Amino acid sequence: MKTGLSRLVAGAGVAALVAGIAVYSQSNLEAAQQTSSFTVSASVTANCTIAAGALAFGPYDPVVTNASADLDVASTITVACTKGSTGVVSLDNGLNFSGGARRMKTGANFLAYEMYNDAGRTTVWNASNTVSYTAASKASTGLTLYGRVAAGQDVPVGSYSDTVVATITF
């Protein structure tokens, strides 16, 4: 009986010891944990890009084809802006502007032309008459540029050109 009682007391002691270690370990883990929250932030700023394709009129024939018919072509100005931002696209008058007319040049000779923001070629596109743009997404969008060399100009043979700057203000 003494042996059985010793075993019972020893077993109870071991059980109490294990329970005490478990409680001690659990309370130690809880006391060692702390938390902290913090803010994550970013700001998105408006940004735009612009790329203008050449406005290539090709051959102008003042004797037959363009004696009475304008030479009309179109080109694309590609813009991309941060979603939701707005921009205004303007065109300067070119390097050879004079007397209220845009002009291409070869040597000392000029060939007048104009650029428009509508297919009917009624609204001149320049620094005063601009095209507004609102970005639905960051994807590129093409804005059509309509060009015209008026019929009936008496100009000599040559390769005429001008340089125009397209600007997006946002």
Secondary structure, 3 states (H helix, E strand, C coil): CHHHHHHHHHHHHHHHHHHHHHHHHHHHHHHCCCCCCCCCCCCCCCCEEEEECCCCCCCCCCCCHHHHCCEEEEEEEEEEECCCCEEEEEECCCCCCECCEEEEEECCEEEEEEEECCCCCCCECCCCCCEEEECCCCCCEEEEEEEEECCCCCCCCCCCECCCCEEEEC
